Amino acid sequence: MTPIVSISDLTKTYDGGFQALKGVSLDIATGEILALLGPNGAGKTTLISIICGIVNASAGRITVGGHDTMAEFRAARAMIGLVPQEVNLEPFERVINTVRFSRGLFGCPPDPAHLEKVLRQLSLWDKRDAKIMELSGGMKRRVLIAKALAHEPRVLFLDEPTAGVDVELRKEMWNTVRELQADGVTIILTTHYIEEAEAMAD
């Protein structure tokens, strides 16, 4: 079976000479949950950032759904949803508008039914008209996931998804990840919690 994400000989050396990635090669199967486990500074976020087109690689090649992330950037990026580590949302915007805007950024036509499904899946439907600043930290993290899923990506990256999250929300996040996997979404998450990697990842 063709991997949905294929990485070959990926290296990244920053201007100061620090080598964050040294010849990473990796194939990720469709529908797999893969955990990138390692301490802070191990290169997990760098790897995700390169696949998502936020950081340029020094060398190597990546394809997502058969699309080269450099030569066919738009097609590759359209298949990817990214939930970043930092919560960076417009505080005065309403939840529904935030998620709708993300879908529009990818040139997807309006689909209220899909947005409702995503918001219900993340227990955000009742909060759809709330302003971001009225939400708890955990709810804001869910909005980030909803934004990442708005354009129906096939690959979802979760960068430290449960950092600073309480135990109950962490369990809910794990359940959400399983539901997404059941929908055929491939999930790559970074974590430095070994129990989280063992509980969630294939």
Protein Blocks (a to p, Z undefined) as FASTA:
>chain_A
ZZfbdcehiacddfkopafbghiacdddehiacdddddehilmmmmmmmmnopaccfbdc
ddeehiafklmmmlmmmmpccddfbdcddfkbcfklmmmmmmmmnopacdfklmmmmmmm
nopmmmmmpcfklpcfklmmmmmmmmmmmnopabdcdehklgoiafklmmmmmmmmmmmm
mnopacddddfbfklmmmmmZZ
